[in-house]
Amino acid sequence: MIPAAPLPMQPVPFTPPGWQQLWRDAVRDPRELLTLLGLEDQVPDLSVDAAAQFPLRVPRGFVARMRHGDPGDPLLRQVLPLDAEMRPMPGFSLDAVGDGAAKAGDGVIRKYNGRALLVTTGSCAINCRYCFRRHFPYAEETAAAGGWQGAIDLIRADASLHEVILSGGDPWSLATHKLAELTDALATVPHVRRLRIHTRLPVVLPQRVDEALLAWLDALPWPVTVVLHANHANEFDGQVDAALGHLRATGAHLLNQAVLLRGVNDSVDALADLSERGMAAGVLPYYLHQLDRVQGAAHFEVDDDRARALHAGLAKRLSGYLVPRLVREVAGDPGKRPL
C-alpha cells in the first residue's frame, strides 16, 4: 500500500505579545541594560544603591531607541541609576511639589481651583530618575483603595470640581476594566465636565494603546485631554506615531509636557526637535517644566537663567504654538508659575 502523502504543514499565525507581557519583560537590571547597549564597564558611576532605593525599569522597546555604544544617550540618561542620586543636596526634598500638604484623602490631591487629581496607582512602565513622586507613599495614598468609593465621594461632595485628572504612577498601567470601573463611577457625578489623563505609556510602551483601551476612551462622556510626557525627539518612532494616531481618532486632545533636563534636552536644538517631532505625531507642546527639586535628581538641574535663555532661543526659532510654556511648580501656588 502506498502511504498517503502527509498533509501540508499549516503555518502557525504569529501573535505579538500583549502590553502586559511586554511590561513584565522590562529590563530591571542596570548591568543588563548596559550590556544590551554595548556599554559594559563604560559607566563607572553606575549605582547599585540608587537602583535599590528606586529600581530601574525600562521597556525593551524604549531601550531599542537608545543609541548603541553611547553612554550619554539622552534616553539612557533618563533611566540609568547613578552615584549622583545618593548625594544629599541642599534644597532638594522628598516631596518637592507639596503633594503631602495637598492630600484630601483617598488618593485625591487638591491643589488648583476646580480640579481634583486622582493618584490612581503607583505603577509605571518606566522609572524616570528625575520623577517628582519617586518617594511618594503610594501604598497609603491611591484612589483605587476601597474600589474608588472614597475618592468619588470626595469629588461628589464638592460641586466646584469640574475637571478630574488621572495621574499616578501611570493611570494606563491599570487594566482597562479597572479604568472603566473608575470612569463609570465618575460619570455619576453631575458636576464633572472634563477628564484629563497624564500618561507616559503611549510613548514608552505604545502597545498599551490597544483595542480595549480605545473603545473605553471613545465611549467616555466628557471631552478628554491626554497629556503625554516625552523629553526628547528620539522617544518617538513609528509605533508611537501609530498609537498617537489611534488616540486622536477617538477625539482626544493630545498635549506634551517635558522636563528640562541637563544632558538630555538642554539645548535649543534638542528642544526644537522635540516640539517639531511631537507635532508631526499630532501632539501639541504644552509645558516645559523646570526640574522639581526632588531628592536624587539634582544632577539633572538646569539653572533658571540658562532655562530662560533656552526658552527665548526656542521662541525665536519656532512658531508660537510650538513653544511650550516654561514653568515651575511651587508648593502652595494656585497654578504653575511661569518663569
C-alpha positions as a Markdown table, in Angstrom:
| # | Residue | x | y | z |
|---|---|---|---|---|
| 1 | Met | 0.0 | 0.0 | 0.0 |
| 2 | Ile | 1.3 | 3.4 | -0.9 |
| 3 | Pro | 1.2 | 5.6 | 2.2 |
| 4 | Ala | -0.9 | 8.8 | 1.9 |
| 5 | Ala | 1.0 | 11.9 | 1.4 |
| 6 | Pro | 1.3 | 13.9 | 4.5 |
| 7 | Leu | -0.9 | 16.9 | 4.8 |
| 8 | Pro | 1.0 | 20.2 | 4.2 |
| 9 | Met | 2.0 | 21.9 | 7.4 |
| 10 | Gln | -0.1 | 25.0 | 8.1 |
| 11 | Pro | 1.8 | 28.0 | 9.3 |
| 12 | Val | 1.0 | 29.0 | 12.9 |
| 13 | Pro | 0.0 | 32.6 | 12.9 |
| 14 | Phe | 2.3 | 34.8 | 14.9 |
| 15 | Thr | 0.5 | 36.6 | 17.8 |
| 16 | Pro | 2.6 | 39.5 | 19.1 |
| 17 | Pro | 2.9 | 39.8 | 22.9 |
| 18 | Gly | 0.3 | 42.0 | 24.6 |
| 19 | Trp | 1.3 | 45.0 | 26.5 |
| 20 | Gln | 1.1 | 43.2 | 29.8 |
| 21 | Gln | 3.7 | 40.7 | 28.7 |
| 22 | Leu | 5.9 | 43.5 | 27.4 |
| 23 | Trp | 5.5 | 45.2 | 30.7 |
| 24 | Arg | 6.7 | 42.1 | 32.5 |
| 25 | Asp | 9.6 | 41.7 | 30.2 |
| 26 | Ala | 11.0 | 45.2 | 31.0 |
| 27 | Val | 14.7 | 45.5 | 31.8 |
| 28 | Arg | 15.2 | 45.7 | 35.6 |
| 29 | Asp | 19.0 | 45.1 | 35.9 |
| 30 | Pro | 21.2 | 48.1 | 35.2 |
| 31 | Arg | 24.0 | 45.8 | 34.1 |
| 32 | Glu | 21.8 | 44.1 | 31.6 |
| 33 | Leu | 20.8 | 47.4 | 30.2 |
| 34 | Leu | 24.4 | 48.4 | 29.7 |
| 35 | Thr | 25.2 | 45.1 | 28.1 |
| 36 | Leu | 22.3 | 45.5 | 25.7 |
| 37 | Leu | 23.8 | 48.8 | 24.6 |
| 38 | Gly | 27.4 | 47.6 | 24.4 |
| 39 | Leu | 28.4 | 49.7 | 27.4 |
| 40 | Glu | 29.8 | 47.1 | 29.8 |
| 41 | Asp | 32.3 | 48.8 | 32.2 |
| 42 | Gln | 31.8 | 52.2 | 30.4 |
| 43 | Val | 29.7 | 53.8 | 33.1 |
| 44 | Pro | 31.9 | 53.9 | 36.2 |
| 45 | Asp | 29.3 | 55.9 | 38.3 |
| 46 | Leu | 26.6 | 53.3 | 37.9 |
| 47 | Ser | 25.0 | 53.0 | 41.4 |
| 48 | Val | 23.7 | 49.7 | 42.9 |
| 49 | Asp | 22.5 | 51.7 | 45.9 |
| 50 | Ala | 20.4 | 54.1 | 43.8 |
| 51 | Ala | 18.9 | 51.2 | 41.9 |
| 52 | Ala | 18.0 | 49.6 | 45.3 |
| 53 | Gln | 16.4 | 52.8 | 46.5 |
| 54 | Phe | 14.4 | 53.5 | 43.3 |
| 55 | Pro | 14.5 | 50.4 | 41.0 |
| 56 | Leu | 15.4 | 50.5 | 37.3 |
| 57 | Arg | 12.5 | 49.6 | 35.0 |
| 58 | Val | 12.5 | 50.3 | 31.2 |
| 59 | Pro | 10.6 | 48.6 | 28.4 |
| 60 | Arg | 12.8 | 46.9 | 25.8 |
| 61 | Gly | 11.1 | 48.8 | 23.0 |
| 62 | Phe | 12.3 | 52.0 | 24.7 |
| 63 | Val | 15.8 | 50.5 | 25.0 |
| 64 | Ala | 15.8 | 49.8 | 21.3 |
| 65 | Arg | 15.5 | 53.6 | 20.7 |
| 66 | Met | 18.7 | 54.3 | 22.6 |
| 67 | Arg | 22.0 | 54.7 | 20.7 |
| 68 | His | 24.2 | 51.7 | 20.9 |
| 69 | Gly | 27.6 | 52.4 | 22.4 |
| 70 | Asp | 26.7 | 55.9 | 23.6 |
| 71 | Pro | 26.9 | 56.4 | 27.4 |
| 72 | Gly | 25.5 | 59.9 | 27.0 |
| 73 | Asp | 22.4 | 58.8 | 25.1 |
| 74 | Pro | 19.5 | 61.1 | 26.2 |
| 75 | Leu | 17.1 | 58.3 | 26.7 |
| 76 | Leu | 19.6 | 56.2 | 28.7 |
| 77 | Arg | 20.4 | 59.2 | 30.9 |
| 78 | Gln | 16.7 | 59.4 | 32.0 |
| 79 | Val | 16.6 | 55.9 | 33.4 |
| 80 | Leu | 20.1 | 54.9 | 34.5 |
| 81 | Pro | 20.8 | 54.9 | 38.3 |
| 82 | Leu | 24.0 | 56.9 | 39.1 |
| 83 | Asp | 26.0 | 57.7 | 42.2 |
| 84 | Ala | 24.9 | 61.3 | 42.0 |
| 85 | Glu | 21.4 | 60.3 | 43.2 |
| 86 | Met | 22.8 | 59.3 | 46.5 |
| 87 | Arg | 24.4 | 62.6 | 47.4 |
| 88 | Pro | 22.2 | 64.8 | 49.6 |
| 89 | Met | 21.8 | 68.3 | 48.1 |
| 90 | Pro | 20.5 | 71.4 | 49.9 |
| 91 | Gly | 17.1 | 72.5 | 48.7 |
| 92 | Phe | 16.1 | 69.0 | 47.4 |
| 93 | Ser | 13.4 | 67.2 | 49.4 |
| 94 | Leu | 11.3 | 64.0 | 49.4 |
| 95 | Asp | 8.2 | 66.0 | 48.5 |
| 96 | Ala | 9.3 | 68.7 | 46.0 |
| 97 | Val | 5.8 | 69.9 | 44.9 |
| 98 | Gly | 3.8 | 69.8 | 48.2 |
| 99 | Asp | 1.7 | 66.7 | 47.4 |
| 100 | Gly | 1.6 | 65.9 | 51.1 |
| 101 | Ala | 0.0 | 69.1 | 52.1 |
| 102 | Ala | -2.5 | 68.9 | 49.3 |
| 103 | Lys | -3.8 | 65.5 | 50.0 |
| 104 | Ala | -7.5 | 65.4 | 50.6 |
| 105 | Gly | -7.6 | 61.7 | 51.4 |
| 106 | Asp | -8.4 | 58.5 | 49.5 |
| 107 | Gly | -5.8 | 59.3 | 46.8 |
| 108 | Val | -7.2 | 62.7 | 46.0 |
| 109 | Ile | -4.9 | 65.7 | 45.7 |
| 110 | Arg | -6.4 | 69.2 | 45.7 |
| 111 | Lys | -4.0 | 71.9 | 44.6 |
| 112 | Tyr | -5.8 | 74.0 | 42.0 |
| 113 | Asn | -9.3 | 75.6 | 41.8 |
| 114 | Gly | -11.9 | 73.4 | 40.1 |
| 115 | Arg | -9.6 | 70.4 | 39.6 |
| 116 | Ala | -9.0 | 67.2 | 41.5 |
| 117 | Leu | -6.1 | 64.8 | 40.8 |
| 118 | Leu | -6.5 | 61.1 | 41.5 |
| 119 | Val | -3.4 | 59.1 | 42.3 |
| 120 | Thr | -4.8 | 56.0 | 40.5 |
| 121 | Thr | -1.8 | 53.7 | 41.1 |
| 122 | Gly | 1.9 | 53.8 | 41.9 |
| 123 | Ser | 2.9 | 51.6 | 38.9 |
| 124 | Cys | 4.7 | 52.9 | 35.9 |
| 125 | Ala | 6.1 | 51.1 | 32.9 |
| 126 | Ile | 9.3 | 53.1 | 33.2 |
| 127 | Asn | 11.1 | 54.6 | 36.2 |
| 128 | Cys | 12.4 | 58.1 | 35.3 |
| 129 | Arg | 15.3 | 59.1 | 37.6 |
| 130 | Tyr | 14.0 | 62.7 | 38.0 |
| 131 | Cys | 10.4 | 61.6 | 38.9 |
| 132 | Phe | 9.0 | 64.1 | 41.5 |
| 133 | Arg | 7.0 | 61.3 | 43.1 |
| 134 | Arg | 9.9 | 58.8 | 43.4 |
| 135 | His | 9.4 | 59.0 | 47.2 |
| 136 | Phe | 5.6 | 59.2 | 47.3 |
| 137 | Pro | 3.9 | 56.8 | 49.7 |
| 138 | Tyr | 1.8 | 55.0 | 47.1 |
| 139 | Ala | 0.8 | 52.2 | 49.5 |
| 140 | Glu | -1.0 | 54.7 | 51.6 |
| 141 | Glu | -2.4 | 57.1 | 49.0 |
| 142 | Thr | -4.1 | 55.6 | 46.0 |
| 143 | Ala | -7.6 | 56.3 | 44.8 |
| 144 | Ala | -8.1 | 52.6 | 44.0 |
| 145 | Ala | -8.4 | 51.8 | 47.6 |
| 146 | Gly | -12.0 | 50.8 | 48.5 |
| 147 | Gly | -13.0 | 50.4 | 44.9 |
| 148 | Trp | -12.7 | 54.2 | 44.2 |
| 149 | Gln | -15.6 | 54.9 | 46.5 |
| 150 | Gly | -13.8 | 57.3 | 48.9 |
| 151 | Ala | -12.4 | 59.3 | 46.0 |
| 152 | Ile | -15.7 | 59.5 | 44.2 |
| 153 | Asp | -17.4 | 60.6 | 47.4 |
| 154 | Leu | -14.9 | 63.4 | 47.9 |
| 155 | Ile | -15.4 | 64.7 | 44.4 |
| 156 | Arg | -19.2 | 64.4 | 44.6 |
| 157 | Ala | -19.2 | 66.5 | 47.8 |
| 158 | Asp | -17.6 | 69.5 | 46.1 |
| 159 | Ala | -19.6 | 70.9 | 43.3 |
| 160 | Ser | -16.8 | 73.3 | 42.4 |
| 161 | Leu | -14.8 | 70.4 | 40.9 |
| 162 | His | -15.3 | 70.3 | 37.2 |
| 163 | Glu | -12.2 | 68.6 | 36.0 |
| 164 | Val | -10.7 | 65.3 | 37.1 |
| 165 | Ile | -7.1 | 64.4 | 36.4 |
| 166 | Leu | -6.0 | 60.8 | 36.4 |
| 167 | Ser | -2.4 | 60.5 | 37.5 |
| 168 | Gly | -0.1 | 58.2 | 39.4 |
| 169 | Gly | 2.2 | 56.4 | 38.8 |
| 170 | Asp | 0.7 | 56.0 | 35.4 |
| 171 | Pro | -3.1 | 55.5 | 35.2 |
| 172 | Trp | -2.8 | 53.5 | 32.0 |
| 173 | Ser | -0.8 | 50.9 | 33.9 |
| 174 | Leu | -4.2 | 49.8 | 35.2 |
| 175 | Ala | -6.2 | 47.1 | 33.4 |
| 176 | Thr | -8.8 | 48.7 | 31.1 |
| 177 | His | -11.7 | 47.2 | 33.1 |
| 178 | Lys | -10.4 | 48.9 | 36.2 |
| 179 | Leu | -10.3 | 52.2 | 34.3 |
| 180 | Ala | -13.9 | 51.6 | 33.3 |
| 181 | Glu | -14.9 | 51.0 | 36.9 |
| 182 | Leu | -13.4 | 54.4 | 37.8 |
| 183 | Thr | -14.9 | 56.3 | 34.9 |
| 184 | Asp | -18.3 | 54.6 | 35.3 |
| 185 | Ala | -18.3 | 55.9 | 38.9 |
| 186 | Leu | -17.2 | 59.4 | 37.9 |
| 187 | Ala | -20.0 | 59.5 | 35.3 |
| 188 | Thr | -22.5 | 59.5 | 38.2 |
| 189 | Val | -21.1 | 62.9 | 39.4 |
| 190 | Pro | -23.0 | 65.6 | 37.5 |
| 191 | His | -20.6 | 68.5 | 38.0 |
| 192 | Val | -17.6 | 66.7 | 36.4 |
| 193 | Arg | -17.3 | 68.2 | 32.9 |
| 194 | Arg | -13.8 | 67.2 | 31.7 |
| 195 | Leu | -11.3 | 64.4 | 32.1 |
| 196 | Arg | -7.6 | 64.7 | 31.8 |
| 197 | Ile | -5.2 | 61.8 | 31.7 |
| 198 | His | -1.5 | 62.1 | 32.4 |
| 199 | Thr | 0.4 | 59.2 | 30.9 |
| 200 | Arg | 3.8 | 58.2 | 29.6 |
| 201 | Leu | 2.7 | 54.8 | 28.4 |
| 202 | Pro | 1.9 | 55.6 | 24.7 |
| 203 | Val | 5.5 | 56.9 | 24.4 |
| 204 | Val | 7.4 | 54.2 | 26.3 |
| 205 | Leu | 5.1 | 51.2 | 25.7 |
| 206 | Pro | 2.8 | 52.1 | 22.7 |
| 207 | Gln | 1.3 | 48.6 | 22.6 |
| 208 | Arg | -0.8 | 49.8 | 25.6 |
| 209 | Val | -3.0 | 51.6 | 23.2 |
| 210 | Asp | -4.9 | 48.5 | 22.2 |
| 211 | Glu | -8.5 | 48.0 | 21.0 |
| 212 | Ala | -9.9 | 47.7 | 24.5 |
| 213 | Leu | -8.3 | 51.0 | 25.7 |
| 214 | Leu | -9.5 | 52.8 | 22.5 |
| 215 | Ala | -13.1 | 51.5 | 22.9 |
| 216 | Trp | -13.1 | 52.7 | 26.5 |
| 217 | Leu | -11.7 | 56.1 | 25.6 |
| 218 | Asp | -14.1 | 56.5 | 22.7 |
| 219 | Ala | -17.1 | 55.8 | 25.0 |
| 220 | Leu | -16.3 | 58.4 | 27.7 |
| 221 | Pro | -19.0 | 61.0 | 28.2 |
| 222 | Trp | -16.6 | 64.0 | 28.6 |
| 223 | Pro | -14.1 | 65.9 | 26.5 |
| 224 | Val | -10.8 | 64.1 | 27.1 |
| 225 | Thr | -7.3 | 65.6 | 27.1 |
| 226 | Val | -4.3 | 63.1 | 27.2 |
| 227 | Val | -1.2 | 64.8 | 28.5 |
| 228 | Leu | 1.8 | 62.8 | 27.3 |
| 229 | His | 5.4 | 63.0 | 28.6 |
| 230 | Ala | 8.3 | 62.9 | 26.2 |
| 231 | Asn | 11.6 | 64.8 | 26.8 |
| 232 | His | 13.5 | 64.1 | 23.6 |
| 233 | Ala | 12.6 | 63.6 | 19.9 |
| 234 | Asn | 14.2 | 60.2 | 19.9 |
| 235 | Glu | 11.5 | 58.9 | 22.1 |
| 236 | Phe | 9.2 | 58.9 | 19.1 |
| 237 | Asp | 9.2 | 56.1 | 16.5 |
| 238 | Gly | 6.7 | 54.6 | 14.1 |
| 239 | Gln | 4.9 | 52.6 | 16.8 |
| 240 | Val | 4.5 | 55.6 | 18.9 |
| 241 | Asp | 3.2 | 57.6 | 16.0 |
| 242 | Ala | 0.6 | 54.9 | 15.2 |
| 243 | Ala | -0.5 | 54.7 | 18.9 |
| 244 | Leu | -1.0 | 58.5 | 19.0 |
| 245 | Gly | -2.9 | 58.4 | 15.7 |
| 246 | His | -5.3 | 55.9 | 17.2 |
| 247 | Leu | -5.7 | 58.1 | 20.3 |
| 248 | Arg | -6.5 | 61.2 | 18.2 |
| 249 | Ala | -9.1 | 59.2 | 16.3 |
| 250 | Thr | -11.2 | 58.8 | 19.5 |
| 251 | Gly | -11.4 | 62.6 | 19.6 |
| 252 | Ala | -8.9 | 63.0 | 22.5 |
| 253 | His | -6.7 | 66.1 | 22.5 |
| 254 | Leu | -3.0 | 65.3 | 22.8 |
| 255 | Leu | -0.6 | 67.6 | 24.7 |
| 256 | Asn | 3.0 | 67.0 | 25.7 |
| 257 | Gln | 4.8 | 68.1 | 28.8 |
| 258 | Ala | 8.5 | 67.8 | 29.1 |
| 259 | Val | 11.0 | 68.4 | 31.9 |
| 260 | Leu | 14.2 | 70.4 | 31.2 |
| 261 | Leu | 17.0 | 68.0 | 32.0 |
| 262 | Arg | 20.7 | 68.6 | 31.9 |
| 263 | Gly | 22.4 | 66.2 | 29.5 |
| 264 | Val | 19.1 | 65.2 | 27.9 |
| 265 | Asn | 17.4 | 68.2 | 26.2 |
| 266 | Asp | 19.2 | 71.3 | 27.5 |
| 267 | Ser | 19.9 | 72.8 | 24.1 |
| 268 | Val | 17.8 | 74.8 | 21.6 |
| 269 | Asp | 18.3 | 72.2 | 19.0 |
| 270 | Ala | 17.1 | 69.4 | 21.2 |
| 271 | Leu | 14.0 | 71.3 | 22.4 |
| 272 | Ala | 13.2 | 72.4 | 18.9 |
| 273 | Asp | 13.5 | 68.9 | 17.6 |
| 274 | Leu | 11.2 | 67.7 | 20.4 |
| 275 | Ser | 8.5 | 70.2 | 19.5 |
| 276 | Glu | 8.7 | 69.5 | 15.8 |
| 277 | Arg | 8.8 | 65.7 | 16.2 |
| 278 | Gly | 5.9 | 65.7 | 18.6 |
| 279 | Met | 3.8 | 68.0 | 16.4 |
| 280 | Ala | 4.5 | 65.6 | 13.4 |
| 281 | Ala | 2.9 | 62.9 | 15.6 |
| 282 | Gly | -0.1 | 65.2 | 16.4 |
| 283 | Val | 0.9 | 66.3 | 19.8 |
| 284 | Leu | 0.9 | 70.0 | 20.8 |
| 285 | Pro | 3.7 | 71.2 | 23.1 |
| 286 | Tyr | 2.2 | 72.2 | 26.5 |
| 287 | Tyr | 4.7 | 72.7 | 29.3 |
| 288 | Leu | 8.4 | 72.7 | 29.7 |
| 289 | His | 8.9 | 72.2 | 33.4 |
| 290 | Gln | 11.9 | 73.3 | 35.4 |
| 291 | Leu | 13.0 | 70.3 | 37.4 |
| 292 | Asp | 11.1 | 69.6 | 40.5 |
| 293 | Arg | 13.7 | 69.6 | 43.2 |
| 294 | Val | 13.2 | 66.0 | 44.5 |
| 295 | Gln | 16.0 | 64.3 | 46.4 |
| 296 | Gly | 18.1 | 62.2 | 44.0 |
| 297 | Ala | 17.6 | 64.4 | 40.9 |
| 298 | Ala | 19.9 | 67.3 | 41.4 |
| 299 | His | 22.3 | 66.2 | 38.7 |
| 300 | Phe | 19.6 | 66.9 | 36.1 |
| 301 | Glu | 19.0 | 70.5 | 37.2 |
| 302 | Val | 19.4 | 73.4 | 34.7 |
| 303 | Asp | 19.6 | 76.9 | 36.4 |
| 304 | Asp | 16.9 | 79.4 | 35.7 |
| 305 | Asp | 19.0 | 81.8 | 33.7 |
| 306 | Arg | 20.0 | 79.1 | 31.3 |
| 307 | Ala | 16.4 | 77.8 | 31.1 |
| 308 | Arg | 15.1 | 81.3 | 30.2 |
| 309 | Ala | 17.8 | 81.7 | 27.5 |
| 310 | Leu | 16.9 | 78.3 | 26.0 |
| 311 | His | 13.3 | 79.2 | 26.0 |
| 312 | Ala | 14.0 | 82.5 | 24.3 |
| 313 | Gly | 16.1 | 80.8 | 21.7 |
| 314 | Leu | 13.2 | 78.3 | 21.1 |
| 315 | Ala | 10.7 | 81.2 | 20.7 |
| 316 | Lys | 13.0 | 82.8 | 18.0 |
| 317 | Arg | 13.2 | 79.5 | 16.0 |
| 318 | Leu | 9.6 | 78.1 | 16.1 |
| 319 | Ser | 6.1 | 79.2 | 15.5 |
| 320 | Gly | 4.4 | 80.3 | 18.8 |
| 321 | Tyr | 2.2 | 77.3 | 19.1 |
| 322 | Leu | 5.2 | 75.0 | 19.0 |
| 323 | Val | 6.8 | 76.8 | 22.0 |
| 324 | Pro | 5.8 | 75.2 | 25.4 |
| 325 | Arg | 5.3 | 77.4 | 28.4 |
| 326 | Leu | 8.3 | 77.4 | 30.7 |
| 327 | Val | 7.0 | 76.8 | 34.2 |
| 328 | Arg | 7.9 | 75.6 | 37.7 |
| 329 | Glu | 5.6 | 74.0 | 40.2 |
| 330 | Val | 5.8 | 75.7 | 43.6 |
| 331 | Ala | 4.0 | 74.2 | 46.6 |
| 332 | Gly | 1.1 | 76.4 | 47.6 |
| 333 | Asp | 0.8 | 78.3 | 44.3 |
| 334 | Pro | -2.7 | 78.4 | 42.6 |
| 335 | Gly | -1.2 | 77.2 | 39.3 |
| 336 | Lys | 2.1 | 76.5 | 37.5 |
| 337 | Arg | 4.4 | 79.5 | 37.9 |
| 338 | Pro | 5.8 | 81.0 | 34.6 |
| 339 | Leu | 9.5 | 81.7 | 34.6 |
